[in-house]
């Protein structure tokens, strides 16, 4: 039976038809993380020194050309330093879309770059007008007296001030030059070998008279909302879990209410009296606490003994008979000058209170 099932499964699987589909997923190795790797090697074959960085690095005097995403110039400090370098003879090549390393060349979607006001102001000062909407495409680009066949399209448009919007604009500024290409794909690894893309890049590099390094910046501009969207949500989830745990711990849950617990013994009157006696003892006020009681008891006791006809009897025994306390405790309560400890002070005060209570009711035996 088992053999029959195995043969039946094998026959079913071998009878299935399938179709092989090849799909490009991108480069491997360095080309996957560096979209300008082919352009850098092209620069090296031009006997120039390529420089590759992943984040903002200000141009230096030994740099002749810089290729960077336009979104990198996100503040006035970056734009002013770059603008000053270009005016001193450098060539700044700004790529608007498809310009950072995170862009997937095999994906049909690319998020639009975030460009700040400082960038537009810098370009306006140079005589270049950049708009984020309108869109433009081109199959030819004219530069330095030559026509280059390209394939470029973007949602942004650029033009020299007063000129027709397109995908390319290049103007001289001071001793240098600023060039804007709204579509960075012609210079990326996947497309630089097509049409006249490499020739256009060569012309842009060679147009500057300064000999020096050619830098490539493959980072992207910093966006506050982009950073929050990428990194804040794990913090918010953790904070939400902590809040839920705190609510679960502190808020009352469903179910019957617990019975109210009885007050602890330490809250009884005797405990408070003992604590009071201990306090009076520690501050050495035992004598001042007992003297008023003793004077009042002696005065009332003498009056009571006279009325009872026992004036000449033992006074302590008389009080003992009236209260039912042993004579020794009555004597200690009235005659002991300094109690030995706080417990004796407390007991003496209690005996005095009992004597005072009985003497206030002389009708009682």
SULNOR-V257061 format. One record per residue. RES is the residue in one letter. PHI is phi in radians with two decimals (none if undefined). D_CENTER is the distance of its C-alpha to the mean C-alpha in whole Angstrom. Layout:
res->RES phi->PHI d_center->D_CENTER
res->RES phi->PHI d_center->D_CENTER
This chain:
res->X phi->none d_center->64
res->X phi->-1.09 d_center->61
res->X phi->-1.09 d_center->62
res->X phi->-1.15 d_center->63
res->X phi->-1.15 d_center->59
res->X phi->-1.09 d_center->58
res->X phi->-1.11 d_center->61
res->X phi->-1.15 d_center->60
res->X phi->-1.14 d_center->56
res->X phi->-1.09 d_center->57
res->X phi->-1.16 d_center->59
res->X phi->-1.16 d_center->57
res->X phi->-1.17 d_center->54
res->X phi->-1.25 d_center->56
res->X phi->-1.49 d_center->58
res->X phi->-1.25 d_center->54
res->X phi->-1.72 d_center->54
res->X phi->-2.50 d_center->50
res->X phi->-2.21 d_center->49
res->X phi->-1.51 d_center->48
res->X phi->-2.19 d_center->45
res->X phi->-1.71 d_center->44
res->X phi->-2.35 d_center->40
res->X phi->-1.29 d_center->39
res->X phi->-2.00 d_center->35
res->X phi->2.06 d_center->35
res->X phi->-1.36 d_center->35
res->X phi->-2.04 d_center->35
res->X phi->1.24 d_center->34
res->X phi->-1.10 d_center->33
res->X phi->-1.15 d_center->34
res->X phi->-1.32 d_center->31
res->X phi->-1.79 d_center->29
res->X phi->-2.19 d_center->31
res->X phi->-1.23 d_center->32
res->X phi->-1.83 d_center->34
res->X phi->-1.06 d_center->36
res->X phi->-1.12 d_center->39
res->X phi->-1.16 d_center->39
res->X phi->-1.13 d_center->38
res->X phi->-1.17 d_center->41
res->X phi->-1.11 d_center->43
res->X phi->-1.11 d_center->43
res->X phi->-1.10 d_center->44
res->X phi->-1.26 d_center->47
res->X phi->-1.51 d_center->48
res->X phi->1.08 d_center->48
res->X phi->-2.06 d_center->45
res->X phi->-1.62 d_center->41
res->X phi->-1.43 d_center->38
res->X phi->-2.31 d_center->35
res->X phi->-2.04 d_center->32
res->X phi->-2.32 d_center->28
res->X phi->-1.90 d_center->25
res->X phi->-2.54 d_center->23
res->X phi->-1.00 d_center->24
res->X phi->-2.41 d_center->27
res->X phi->-1.14 d_center->30
res->X phi->-1.09 d_center->33
res->X phi->-2.01 d_center->36
res->X phi->-1.12 d_center->39
res->X phi->-1.48 d_center->40
res->X phi->-1.66 d_center->39
res->X phi->-1.69 d_center->41
res->X phi->-2.38 d_center->39
res->X phi->-2.26 d_center->35
res->X phi->-1.95 d_center->34
res->X phi->-2.63 d_center->30
res->X phi->-1.13 d_center->29
res->X phi->-1.11 d_center->29
res->X phi->-1.19 d_center->25
res->X phi->-1.09 d_center->25
res->X phi->-1.40 d_center->26
res->X phi->-1.80 d_center->23
res->X phi->-2.63 d_center->24
res->X phi->-1.15 d_center->27
res->X phi->-1.12 d_center->27
res->X phi->-1.10 d_center->27
res->X phi->-1.16 d_center->30
res->X phi->-1.15 d_center->32
res->X phi->-1.17 d_center->32
res->X phi->-1.20 d_center->33
res->X phi->-1.10 d_center->35
res->X phi->-1.15 d_center->37
res->X phi->-1.11 d_center->37
res->X phi->-1.14 d_center->39
res->X phi->-1.16 d_center->41
res->X phi->-1.54 d_center->42
res->X phi->2.16 d_center->43
res->X phi->-1.41 d_center->40
res->X phi->-2.02 d_center->40
res->X phi->-1.74 d_center->37
res->X phi->-1.93 d_center->36
res->X phi->-1.76 d_center->34
res->X phi->-1.93 d_center->33
res->X phi->-1.49 d_center->31
res->X phi->-1.86 d_center->31
res->X phi->0.94 d_center->31
res->X phi->-2.07 d_center->30
res->X phi->-1.95 d_center->27
res->X phi->-1.24 d_center->26
res->X phi->-1.35 d_center->24
res->X phi->-1.19 d_center->27
res->X phi->-1.63 d_center->29
res->X phi->-1.21 d_center->33
res->X phi->-1.85 d_center->34
res->X phi->-1.92 d_center->32
res->X phi->-1.40 d_center->34
res->X phi->-2.09 d_center->30
res->X phi->-2.43 d_center->28
res->X phi->-1.14 d_center->26
res->X phi->-1.14 d_center->27
res->X phi->-1.24 d_center->25
res->X phi->-1.73 d_center->23
res->X phi->-2.02 d_center->25
res->X phi->-1.71 d_center->25
res->X phi->-1.10 d_center->28
res->X phi->-1.06 d_center->28
res->X phi->-1.14 d_center->30
res->X phi->-1.10 d_center->32
res->X phi->-1.13 d_center->33
res->X phi->-1.09 d_center->34
res->X phi->-1.16 d_center->36
res->X phi->-1.10 d_center->38
res->X phi->-1.13 d_center->39
res->X phi->-1.47 d_center->40
res->X phi->1.70 d_center->42
res->X phi->-2.12 d_center->40
res->X phi->-1.94 d_center->39
res->X phi->-2.01 d_center->36
res->X phi->-2.13 d_center->35
res->X phi->-1.49 d_center->32
res->X phi->-2.22 d_center->35
res->X phi->1.82 d_center->38
res->X phi->1.30 d_center->38
res->X phi->-2.80 d_center->41
res->X phi->-2.54 d_center->43
res->X phi->-2.73 d_center->45
res->X phi->-1.99 d_center->48
res->X phi->-2.50 d_center->49
res->X phi->-2.28 d_center->47
res->X phi->-1.71 d_center->50
res->X phi->-2.70 d_center->49
res->X phi->0.93 d_center->51
res->X phi->1.36 d_center->54
res->X phi->-2.21 d_center->54
res->X phi->-2.00 d_center->52
res->X phi->-2.02 d_center->50
res->X phi->-1.42 d_center->50
res->X phi->-2.39 d_center->46
res->X phi->-2.33 d_center->44
res->X phi->-2.47 d_center->41
res->X phi->-2.75 d_center->39
res->X phi->-2.74 d_center->36
res->X phi->-1.45 d_center->35
res->X phi->-1.67 d_center->35
res->X phi->-2.46 d_center->38
res->X phi->-2.45 d_center->39
res->X phi->-2.82 d_center->42
res->X phi->-1.18 d_center->44
res->X phi->-0.92 d_center->44
res->X phi->1.55 d_center->47
res->X phi->-1.61 d_center->47
res->X phi->-1.46 d_center->47
res->X phi->-1.10 d_center->43
res->X phi->-2.77 d_center->43
res->X phi->-1.77 d_center->41
res->X phi->-2.49 d_center->42
res->X phi->-2.64 d_center->42
res->X phi->-2.53 d_center->43
res->X phi->-2.36 d_center->44
res->X phi->-1.46 d_center->45
res->X phi->-2.43 d_center->43
res->X phi->1.10 d_center->45
res->X phi->-1.64 d_center->46
res->X phi->-2.12 d_center->43
res->X phi->-2.65 d_center->42
res->X phi->-2.15 d_center->39
res->X phi->-2.15 d_center->39
res->X phi->-2.16 d_center->37
res->X phi->-2.14 d_center->38
res->X phi->-1.26 d_center->36
res->X phi->-2.06 d_center->36
res->X phi->-1.48 d_center->35
res->X phi->-1.11 d_center->36
res->X phi->-1.00 d_center->40
res->X phi->-1.81 d_center->38
res->X phi->-1.47 d_center->36
res->X phi->-0.90 d_center->37
res->X phi->-1.24 d_center->39
res->X phi->-2.08 d_center->41
res->X phi->-1.14 d_center->42
res->X phi->-1.50 d_center->45
res->X phi->-1.67 d_center->46
res->X phi->0.84 d_center->48
res->X phi->-1.89 d_center->48
res->X phi->-1.08 d_center->45
res->X phi->-1.15 d_center->45
res->X phi->-1.15 d_center->48
res->X phi->-1.13 d_center->46
res->X phi->-1.12 d_center->43
res->X phi->-1.07 d_center->46
res->X phi->-1.16 d_center->47
res->X phi->-1.19 d_center->44
res->X phi->-1.28 d_center->44
res->X phi->-1.40 d_center->48
res->X phi->-1.22 d_center->48
res->X phi->-1.39 d_center->46
res->X phi->-1.50 d_center->49
res->X phi->-1.47 d_center->46
res->X phi->-1.63 d_center->46
res->X phi->3.08 d_center->43
res->X phi->-1.29 d_center->40
res->X phi->-1.98 d_center->39
res->X phi->-1.69 d_center->35
res->X phi->-2.20 d_center->33
res->X phi->-1.95 d_center->29
res->X phi->-1.89 d_center->27
res->X phi->-1.42 d_center->24
res->X phi->-2.50 d_center->22
res->X phi->-1.19 d_center->21
res->X phi->-1.52 d_center->17
res->X phi->-2.03 d_center->17
res->X phi->-1.03 d_center->14
res->X phi->-1.19 d_center->14
res->X phi->-1.15 d_center->15
res->X phi->-1.12 d_center->12
res->X phi->-1.11 d_center->10
res->X phi->-1.14 d_center->12
res->X phi->-1.48 d_center->12
res->X phi->-2.11 d_center->9
res->X phi->-1.46 d_center->7
res->X phi->-1.09 d_center->10
res->X phi->-1.11 d_center->9
res->X phi->-1.15 d_center->6
res->X phi->-1.13 d_center->8
res->X phi->-1.12 d_center->11
res->X phi->-1.08 d_center->10
res->X phi->-1.13 d_center->10
res->X phi->-1.11 d_center->13
res->X phi->-1.11 d_center->15
res->X phi->-1.08 d_center->14
res->X phi->-1.13 d_center->15
res->X phi->-1.10 d_center->18
res->X phi->-1.11 d_center->19
res->X phi->-1.14 d_center->19
res->X phi->-1.11 d_center->21
res->X phi->-1.09 d_center->23
res->X phi->-1.36 d_center->24
res->X phi->-1.76 d_center->25
res->X phi->-1.46 d_center->26
res->X phi->-1.22 d_center->30
res->X phi->-1.61 d_center->31
res->X phi->-1.27 d_center->34
res->X phi->2.23 d_center->37
res->X phi->-1.15 d_center->40
res->X phi->-1.32 d_center->39
res->X phi->-1.24 d_center->40
res->X phi->-1.15 d_center->43
res->X phi->-1.18 d_center->43
res->X phi->-1.34 d_center->43
res->X phi->-1.19 d_center->46
res->X phi->-1.09 d_center->45
res->X phi->-1.10 d_center->45
res->X phi->-1.06 d_center->49
res->X phi->-1.13 d_center->47
res->X phi->-1.61 d_center->47
res->X phi->-1.19 d_center->51
res->X phi->-1.11 d_center->53
res->X phi->-1.08 d_center->55
res->X phi->-1.14 d_center->52
res->X phi->-1.15 d_center->51
res->X phi->-1.11 d_center->55
res->X phi->-1.15 d_center->54
res->X phi->-1.13 d_center->51
res->X phi->-1.13 d_center->53
res->X phi->-1.10 d_center->56
res->X phi->-1.12 d_center->53
res->X phi->-1.13 d_center->52
res->X phi->-1.07 d_center->55
res->X phi->-1.18 d_center->56
res->X phi->-1.19 d_center->53
res->X phi->-1.65 d_center->54
res->X phi->1.08 d_center->58
res->X phi->-2.03 d_center->59
res->X phi->-1.07 d_center->61
res->X phi->-1.14 d_center->64
res->X phi->-1.13 d_center->63
res->X phi->-1.37 d_center->62
res->X phi->-1.56 d_center->65
res->X phi->-1.01 d_center->68
res->X phi->-1.04 d_center->68
res->X phi->-1.11 d_center->68
res->X phi->-1.10 d_center->71
res->X phi->-1.11 d_center->73
res->X phi->-1.18 d_center->73
res->X phi->-1.18 d_center->74
res->X phi->-1.08 d_center->77
res->X phi->-1.12 d_center->78
res->X phi->-1.19 d_center->78
res->X phi->-1.12 d_center->79
res->X phi->-1.15 d_center->82
res->X phi->-1.10 d_center->83
res->X phi->-1.15 d_center->82
res->X phi->-1.15 d_center->85
res->X phi->-1.14 d_center->87
res->X phi->-1.13 d_center->87
res->X phi->-1.49 d_center->88
res->X phi->1.30 d_center->91
res->X phi->-2.14 d_center->89
res->X phi->-1.13 d_center->89
res->X phi->-1.57 d_center->90
res->X phi->-1.33 d_center->88
res->X phi->-1.08 d_center->85
res->X phi->-1.07 d_center->83
res->X phi->-1.19 d_center->80
res->X phi->-1.19 d_center->82
res->X phi->-1.06 d_center->82
res->X phi->-1.16 d_center->79
res->X phi->-1.10 d_center->78
res->X phi->-1.14 d_center->80
res->X phi->-1.23 d_center->79
res->X phi->-1.76 d_center->75
res->X phi->1.44 d_center->76
res->X phi->-1.58 d_center->74
res->X phi->-1.07 d_center->76
res->X phi->-1.06 d_center->78
res->X phi->-1.10 d_center->75
res->X phi->-1.24 d_center->72
res->X phi->-1.14 d_center->74
res->X phi->-1.07 d_center->75
res->X phi->-1.15 d_center->72
res->X phi->-1.15 d_center->70
res->X phi->-1.69 d_center->72
res->X phi->-1.94 d_center->74
res->X phi->-1.23 d_center->71
res->X phi->-1.32 d_center->69
res->X phi->-2.34 d_center->66
res->X phi->-1.01 d_center->64
res->X phi->-1.24 d_center->63
res->X phi->-2.64 d_center->60
res->X phi->-1.18 d_center->57
res->X phi->-1.15 d_center->59
res->X phi->-1.12 d_center->62
res->X phi->-1.05 d_center->61
res->X phi->-1.13 d_center->60
res->X phi->-1.14 d_center->63
res->X phi->-1.09 d_center->65
res->X phi->-1.08 d_center->63
res->X phi->-1.17 d_center->64
res->X phi->-1.11 d_center->67
res->X phi->-1.12 d_center->68
res->X phi->-1.11 d_center->66
res->X phi->-1.17 d_center->69
res->X phi->-1.05 d_center->72
res->X phi->-1.14 d_center->71
res->X phi->-1.11 d_center->70
res->X phi->-1.19 d_center->74
res->X phi->-1.18 d_center->76
res->X phi->-1.33 d_center->74
res->X phi->-2.21 d_center->76
res->X phi->-1.13 d_center->80
res->X phi->-1.24 d_center->81
res->X phi->-1.33 d_center->79
res->X phi->-1.13 d_center->81
